[in-house]
């Protein structure tokens, strides 16, 4: 029988197990992006990484077709985060098919104590998020995956050193991590010019089909004369591997190791100043010294030697050159991620996030607080019409206000605020004004009619100059009519002055003189009143006063001379 102490310990153990499971199946941070439906935690065990590495590219080999089926056709919606679910990681898709995928992910800190990253997928509307140039740090000179199915060998770094393919290349085959097959009948690649440094690192993941003939996976020489002053070379033959790294006049020496066989092999040539290092599958088979760095190769081949001979027979999967010497830990971890794809990345269970909240519908823009208010009475004839516009989503809007008096105004690309139709001139008294407002945010349209009434004209019985001027004139007509009426008054005054002389000379009846004079008086007064009315609004006030005075003076002169000469 279980005693109480044993029962309590059992409960504690069960609680700890459940707690650990909870942490295991849920990301430590919040869900990285609600647009994604699924995630899996990928664990990189501690035994795959000797020491902590920074910005290290790991190979994520996806073989679960269930994952593939839940992604877009080309994996555009795959994403990777650190386990904080905040730090998004750069990635490059090397290959994506319905049967599986290979993705290179730059892990910002790959710990020797073990590392977890989270892979999100299942977003039908997400765009491709690859950034291959940032997967490979600035120390990489060139990176070739041999995943191209068209002519030319693509460089994943920002240097874009595209290789030129010859023969039947690219002969692409999706085998393991994918690669090109070289058939030793004219298949090789010319690399473009590039510069290295006193420190460097060449690495290749290849598979030789024939380990007995002479086959060279790569060969860089200083010139076509092959004076062997500057050479980077690997050759397979006589069931042995030969590797040579030489410059600066040092003696040319081949180093041979065990039979490379026909398996996948990871080869490294590295150097720093006068030291060199050669290895196969992380097994170092030579270290030594070389001459002072002076490497400026003129011939650069993958798949053959300097004379386009010793053609390679086999598969080429990965070829990289760095302009710095990588560490042994870097070399070992690269070998592990290339060859131990199923144990380097351990996939956790699939987990589904909460159903993403659909975006709120885009509501139409709205308008409010019309001024004058809708259906309001007794509004001033000097009023303007204003309206407040607002879009709840903050969209850019276009606004048009039309008035029944023919005036209109339009604004484009506006934001929330108050906008006014400032009327040109004063409105008519006792008039109904209809306002049509049209508001659009590019997706939705809102339109409204408003109406307001202006005040009645003055009922005080006095002479209202403001009313006279604005009842019949629009602001645009004031200047023309002011000048027209003024000129008419002056012409009539001159006509009276002229008739006064003519009638006297011909000794005709003088009765027309006072009649014409008294006709002139109201014309001059009307002209002056019009000018004075305009003066109240600052419209050519000096012109109104001058023409009014001029008309009165001429009228008095006509009266004086007409009457005096008429008595003679």
C-alpha positions in Angstrom: 0.0 0.0 0.0 1.3 3.5 -0.9 1.9 5.6 2.2 1.2 9.4 2.3 4.8 10.3 1.9 5.1 8.2 -1.3 1.9 9.6 -2.6 3.1 13.2 -2.0 6.3 12.5 -3.8 4.5 10.9 -6.7 2.2 14.0 -7.1 5.3 16.2 -7.1 6.9 14.1 -9.8 3.8 14.1 -11.9 3.4 17.8 -11.5 7.0 18.4 -12.7 6.5 16.1 -15.7 3.3 18.0 -16.7 5.1 21.3 -16.2 8.0 20.2 -18.4 5.5 19.0 -21.1 3.8 22.4 -21.0 7.1 24.2 -21.6 8.0 21.7 -24.3 4.9 22.1 -26.4 4.5 25.9 -26.1 6.9 28.6 -27.2 8.5 30.4 -24.3 7.3 33.8 -25.6 4.1 34.8 -27.1 3.0 33.4 -30.4 5.4 35.0 -32.9 2.8 35.9 -35.5 -0.9 35.2 -35.5 -0.9 34.9 -39.3 0.7 31.5 -38.9 -1.4 28.5 -37.9 1.4 26.0 -36.9 4.8 25.8 -35.3 7.3 23.2 -34.4 10.3 23.5 -32.1 13.5 22.3 -33.7 16.2 21.2 -31.2 19.9 21.2 -32.0 21.5 18.9 -29.4 24.6 19.8 -27.5 26.6 16.9 -28.9 26.4 18.4 -32.4 28.1 21.7 -31.4 31.5 21.7 -29.8 31.6 25.4 -28.7 29.0 28.2 -29.0 29.1 29.7 -32.6 27.7 33.0 -33.8 25.7 33.5 -37.0 26.1 29.9 -37.9 24.1 28.5 -40.9 22.4 25.2 -40.1 20.7 22.9 -42.6 17.1 22.2 -41.8 16.1 19.1 -43.7 12.3 18.7 -43.8 11.2 15.2 -44.7 7.7 15.3 -43.1 5.3 15.7 -46.1 2.5 16.8 -43.6 4.6 19.9 -43.0 5.1 20.4 -46.7 1.3 20.0 -47.4 0.4 22.8 -44.9 2.8 25.3 -46.5 2.5 27.2 -49.7 3.7 25.5 -52.9 7.3 26.9 -52.7 7.5 27.3 -49.0 6.9 31.1 -49.1 5.3 31.0 -45.6 8.1 29.2 -43.7 9.6 31.3 -40.9 12.2 30.7 -38.1 12.5 32.3 -34.7 14.7 31.9 -31.7 12.8 30.4 -28.8 12.0 33.9 -27.5 9.6 34.1 -30.5 10.8 37.6 -31.0 14.1 37.3 -32.8 13.4 36.3 -36.4 16.1 34.4 -38.2 17.4 34.8 -41.8 16.9 31.8 -44.0 17.4 30.5 -47.6 15.4 27.7 -49.3 17.9 25.5 -51.2 15.2 23.1 -52.4 11.5 22.7 -51.9 9.4 19.9 -53.4 6.3 18.0 -52.5 8.5 15.3 -51.0 10.6 17.5 -48.8 12.7 20.6 -48.4 16.2 21.9 -47.5 16.4 25.2 -45.8 19.6 27.0 -44.5 18.9 29.0 -41.4 21.3 31.5 -39.8 21.2 30.9 -36.0 22.5 34.0 -34.3 23.8 32.0 -31.3 24.2 28.2 -31.6 25.0 27.0 -28.1 27.2 24.1 -27.2 24.6 23.4 -24.4 21.8 22.8 -27.0 19.6 25.3 -28.9 15.9 25.5 -29.7 14.4 27.4 -32.6 10.8 27.6 -33.6 9.6 27.0 -37.2 6.3 28.6 -38.1 4.2 27.7 -41.2 0.7 27.6 -42.5 0.0 31.2 -43.8 -1.8 31.2 -47.1 -1.4 34.9 -47.7 2.2 35.4 -46.5 4.9 36.6 -49.0 8.3 34.9 -49.4 10.6 35.9 -46.5 14.0 34.6 -47.7 17.1 36.6 -47.3 20.0 34.5 -48.6 22.6 37.2 -48.5 22.2 37.6 -44.7 22.2 33.9 -44.1 25.9 33.9 -45.1 28.0 36.4 -43.1 30.4 38.9 -44.7 33.3 36.5 -44.3 31.9 34.2 -47.0 33.4 35.0 -50.4 31.1 32.6 -52.3 28.6 29.9 -51.5 27.3 27.4 -54.1 24.5 24.9 -53.4 24.4 23.4 -56.8 20.6 23.7 -56.7 20.2 25.6 -59.9 18.3 23.9 -62.7 19.2 26.6 -65.3 22.5 27.6 -66.8 24.9 29.2 -64.4 26.0 28.5 -60.8 24.3 30.9 -58.4 26.3 32.4 -55.5 24.1 32.9 -52.4 26.3 35.7 -51.0 26.0 39.4 -51.7 29.1 39.1 -53.9 27.1 37.3 -56.7 30.1 35.4 -58.1 28.1 33.4 -60.7 29.9 30.4 -62.2 29.7 29.5 -65.9 28.6 25.9 -66.5 30.0 23.8 -69.3 29.1 20.4 -70.8 25.8 18.9 -69.7 25.6 21.1 -66.6 23.5 21.9 -64.8 22.6 18.2 -64.4 20.6 18.7 -61.3 19.3 15.8 -59.2 17.4 15.9 -56.0 19.6 13.5 -54.1 19.9 13.9 -50.3 20.6 17.6 -50.2 20.5 18.0 -53.9 23.4 18.6 -56.2 24.9 18.5 -59.7 26.3 15.4 -61.4 29.6 15.7 -63.2 30.1 12.9 -65.8 33.8 13.5 -66.7 32.8 14.2 -70.3 33.2 18.0 -70.5 31.3 18.9 -67.3 33.1 21.7 -65.4 32.6 25.3 -64.1 34.6 28.5 -64.7 34.5 30.8 -61.8 34.7 34.6 -62.1 37.7 36.6 -60.9 37.9 37.1 -57.1 40.4 38.1 -54.5 41.3 36.2 -51.4 43.4 37.1 -48.4 46.2 35.8 -46.2 43.6 33.9 -44.3 41.1 31.7 -46.1 39.0 28.6 -46.0 37.8 26.3 -48.8 35.1 23.7 -48.0 33.3 21.2 -50.2 30.7 18.5 -49.7 31.1 16.0 -52.6 30.8 12.4 -53.6 33.2 10.8 -56.0 32.0 7.9 -58.1 35.4 6.7 -59.2 38.3 6.7 -56.7 40.8 5.2 -59.1 41.1 7.6 -62.0 42.5 11.1 -61.9 39.7 13.5 -61.0 40.0 17.0 -59.7 37.0 18.5 -57.9 38.6 22.0 -58.0 41.8 23.6 -59.2 42.9 27.3 -58.9 46.2 28.3 -60.6 47.9 31.5 -61.1 48.1 31.4 -64.9 47.8 29.1 -67.9 51.6 28.5 -67.8 51.0 26.6 -64.6 54.3 27.7 -63.0 53.0 26.2 -59.7 53.9 29.3 -57.7 50.3 29.8 -56.6 48.1 26.7 -56.4 44.9 25.5 -54.6 44.1 22.0 -55.7 42.4 18.7 -54.7 42.9 15.6 -56.8 41.6 12.0 -56.4 43.5 9.2 -58.1 45.2 5.9 -57.4 42.7 5.3 -54.6 44.2 8.2 -52.8 43.3 11.9 -52.1 45.8 14.5 -53.0 45.5 18.1 -51.7 47.9 20.9 -52.4 48.0 24.5 -51.2 51.0 26.5 -52.3 52.2 30.0 -53.0 55.1 32.4 -52.5 57.7 30.1 -54.0 57.4 27.3 -51.5 58.0 23.8 -52.7 55.1 22.1 -54.3 54.1 19.0 -52.3 51.2 16.6 -52.5 49.7 15.2 -49.4 47.9 11.9 -49.6 45.6 10.2 -47.1 43.4 7.2 -47.0 41.2 6.2 -49.9 38.3 8.7 -50.1 36.0 6.0 -51.4 32.7 6.7 -53.0 30.8 8.1 -49.9 29.8 11.6 -49.2 32.9 13.5 -48.1 33.5 16.9 -46.5 36.9 18.4 -47.6 38.5 21.5 -46.1 41.6 23.5 -47.1 42.4 26.4 -44.8 45.3 28.7 -44.2 46.3 31.7 -42.1 49.5 33.5 -42.9 52.1 30.7 -43.3 50.1 27.9 -41.7 48.0 25.4 -43.7 45.4 22.8 -42.8 43.9 19.9 -44.8 41.1 17.6 -43.6 38.5 15.1 -44.8 35.4 14.6 -42.7 37.0 16.6 -39.9 40.0 14.2 -39.8 43.1 16.4 -40.3 45.5 14.7 -42.6 48.1 17.5 -42.9 49.2 20.7 -41.2 52.2 22.6 -42.2 53.6 25.9 -43.5 53.5 27.7 -46.8 55.2 30.7 -48.3 54.2 34.3 -47.8 50.7 34.9 -49.2 50.8 36.2 -52.7 47.8 34.5 -54.3 46.3 36.0 -57.4 44.9 33.1 -59.4 44.2 33.4 -63.1 42.4 30.1 -63.7 39.6 29.0 -61.4 37.8 25.7 -62.1 35.3 23.4 -60.3 35.2 19.9 -61.8 38.6 19.8 -63.7 42.2 21.0 -63.6 43.8 24.1 -65.1 44.0 22.5 -68.6 40.4 21.4 -68.4 41.6 17.8 -67.9 41.2 15.3 -65.0 37.5 15.9 -65.2 35.6 15.1 -62.0 33.2 12.1 -61.9 30.6 12.3 -59.2 28.3 14.6 -57.3 29.0 18.2 -56.1 26.6 19.3 -53.4 28.2 22.3 -51.6 31.2 24.5 -52.3 32.2 27.6 -50.3 35.2 29.9 -49.9 35.6 32.2 -46.9 38.1 35.0 -46.6 38.9 34.0 -43.0 40.1 30.8 -41.4 37.2 29.1 -39.7 37.7 27.3 -36.4 37.8 23.6 -35.8 34.5 23.8 -34.0 33.0 25.6 -37.1 34.3 22.8 -39.3 33.0 20.0 -37.1 29.6 21.6 -36.8 29.3 22.2 -40.6 30.2 18.5 -41.1 27.5 17.5 -38.6 24.7 19.6 -40.2 25.6 18.3 -43.7 25.9 14.7 -42.9 23.7 14.1 -39.8 20.6 15.9 -41.0 18.1 13.8 -38.9 20.1 14.0 -35.6 21.4 17.6 -36.0 17.8 19.0 -36.2 15.3 17.2 -34.0 11.7 18.2 -34.8 9.2 18.5 -32.0 5.5 17.9 -32.2 3.3 20.2 -34.3 1.2 22.7 -32.3 -1.6 24.9 -33.5 -2.0 28.4 -32.4 -5.3 30.1 -31.7 -7.2 30.8 -34.9 -5.9 34.2 -36.1 -8.3 37.0 -35.4 -9.7 38.2 -38.7 -9.0 41.8 -39.4 -11.7 44.2 -38.5 -13.8 45.3 -41.6 -12.8 48.5 -43.2 -15.6 50.8 -42.2 -16.6 53.8 -44.5 -15.4 57.2 -43.5 -18.0 59.4 -41.7 -18.8 63.1 -41.5 -20.4 65.0 -38.7 -21.0 68.5 -37.1 -22.1 70.4 -40.2 -21.9 74.1 -39.7 -24.4 75.7 -40.4 -26.4 72.8 -39.0 -28.7 70.8 -41.2 -32.1 72.5 -41.8 -31.0 75.6 -39.7 -32.6 79.0 -40.3 -31.5 82.7 -40.2 -27.9 82.0 -41.1 -25.7 85.0 -41.8 -25.1 85.8 -45.5 -21.3 85.9 -44.6 -21.3 82.3 -43.3 -19.1 79.4 -44.6 -20.0 75.8 -44.7 -17.8 73.4 -42.6 -17.9 69.7 -41.9 -15.9 67.3 -39.8 -14.6 64.1 -41.5 -13.1 61.0 -39.9 -11.9 57.5 -40.9 -11.7 55.0 -38.1 -8.8 53.1 -39.8 -6.9 56.3 -40.4 -7.1 55.9 -44.2 -6.3 58.8 -46.5 -9.4 60.4 -47.9 -10.7 62.6 -50.7 -13.4 65.2 -50.0 -15.6 67.3 -52.3 -18.2 69.9 -51.1 -20.7 71.3 -53.7 -23.2 74.1 -53.0 -26.4 74.9 -55.0 -25.0 78.4 -55.7 -22.4 76.9 -58.0 -19.4 77.0 -55.7 -17.4 73.9 -55.0 -14.1 72.8 -53.4 -12.1 69.5 -53.5 -9.3 68.1 -51.2 -7.2 65.1 -52.0 -5.2 62.9 -49.7 -6.5 64.4 -46.4 -6.6 62.9 -42.9 -9.2 63.4 -40.1 -10.2 67.0 -39.5 -12.5 69.8 -40.2 -12.8 71.3 -43.7 -14.7 74.4 -44.9 -16.2 75.7 -48.2 -15.3 79.4 -47.9 -17.9 81.1 -50.0 -16.7 83.7 -52.5 -18.8 86.8 -51.7 -21.8 86.9 -49.5 -24.8 84.7 -49.9 -28.2 85.8 -50.9 -30.7 86.8 -48.3 -33.7 84.6 -47.6 -32.4 81.8 -49.7 -32.3 78.0 -49.4 -28.8 76.6 -49.9 -28.3 72.9 -50.7 -24.9 71.3 -49.8 -23.7 67.9 -51.2 -20.7 66.4 -49.5 -18.8 63.3 -51.0 -16.2 61.6 -48.9 -14.1 58.5 -50.0 -11.2 56.5 -48.4 -10.3 54.7 -51.6 -12.4 51.6 -50.7 -15.7 53.1 -49.3 -17.7 56.2 -50.1 -19.9 58.3 -47.9 -22.1 61.1 -49.2 -24.8 63.3 -47.6 -27.0 66.3 -48.4 -27.4 69.2 -46.1 -29.6 72.3 -46.3 -29.6 75.7 -44.5 -31.4 79.0 -44.9 -30.0 82.5 -44.9 -31.4 85.4 -42.9 -34.1 87.8 -44.2 -32.9 91.1 -45.6 -33.1 94.3 -43.4 -36.6 95.5 -42.6 -35.6 98.8 -40.9 -36.8 100.9 -43.9 -33.4 102.6 -44.3 -31.2 102.7 -47.4 -29.2 99.5 -47.0 -26.0 99.9 -49.1 -24.8 96.4 -48.3 -28.1 94.9 -49.6 -28.0 97.0 -52.8 -24.5 95.9 -53.5 -24.9 92.2 -52.7 -28.4 91.7 -53.8 -27.6 92.0 -57.5 -23.8 91.6 -57.6 -21.4 88.8 -57.1 -17.9 89.6 -55.9 -16.4 88.8 -59.3 -18.7 91.4 -61.0 -18.1 94.3 -58.6 -15.1 95.7 -60.4 -16.6 95.6 -63.9 -20.0 97.0 -62.9 -18.4 99.7 -60.7 -16.3 101.0 -63.7 -19.2 100.6 -66.1 -21.7 102.6 -64.1 -19.1 105.2 -63.3 -18.2 105.7 -66.9 -21.9 105.9 -67.8 -22.5 108.7 -65.3 -19.5 110.7 -66.6 -20.6 110.3 -70.2 -24.1 111.5 -69.4 -22.7 114.5 -67.5 -20.5 115.5 -70.4 -23.5 115.1 -72.7 -25.5 117.6 -70.6 -22.5 120.0 -70.7 -22.4 119.7 -74.4 -26.1 120.2 -75.0 -26.1 123.3 -72.8 -23.8 125.1 -75.3 -25.6 123.8 -78.4 -29.0 124.8 -77.3 -27.8 128.3 -76.4 -26.0 128.9 -79.7 -29.0 127.9 -81.7 -31.2 130.0 -79.6 -33.6 127.1 -79.0 -35.8 126.8 -76.0 -34.0 126.4 -72.7 -36.5 124.1 -71.1 -34.3 121.0 -71.9 -31.5 122.3 -69.8 -33.1 121.9 -66.4 -34.8 118.7 -67.6 -31.4 117.2 -68.6 -29.8 118.5 -65.4 -32.4 116.9 -63.2 -32.0 113.7 -65.1 -28.3 113.8 -64.4 -28.7 114.4 -60.7 -30.2 110.9 -59.9 -27.6 109.2 -62.2 -24.7 110.9 -60.4 -26.2 110.1 -57.0 -26.9 106.5 -58.0 -23.3 106.2 -59.2 -21.9 107.7 -56.1 -24.1 105.4 -53.9 -22.9 102.4 -55.7 -19.3 103.5 -55.2 -19.9 104.2 -51.5 -21.5 100.8 -51.1 -18.4 99.2 -52.6 -16.3 101.3 -50.3 -17.8 99.6 -47.3 -16.3 96.3 -48.6 -12.9 97.7 -49.6 -13.5 97.3 -53.4 -11.7 100.1 -55.2 -12.9 102.7 -52.7 -10.6 105.4 -54.1 -12.0 104.9 -57.6 -15.6 105.2 -56.3 -14.9 108.5 -54.5 -13.0 110.0 -57.4 -15.6 109.2 -60.0 -18.5 110.3 -57.8 -16.8 113.7 -57.1 -16.0 114.1 -60.8 -19.6 113.4 -61.8 -20.9 116.0 -59.4 -18.5 118.7 -60.5 -19.3 118.2 -64.2 -23.0 118.3 -63.4 -22.7 121.6 -61.6 -20.5 123.0 -64.4 -23.1 121.9 -67.0 -25.8 123.5 -65.0 -23.9 126.8 -64.5 -22.8 127.2 -68.1 -26.0 126.0 -69.6 -28.2 128.4 -67.6 -26.0 131.4 -68.0 -25.5 131.0 -71.7 -29.1 130.1 -72.1 -30.3 133.6 -70.9 -28.3 135.5 -73.5 
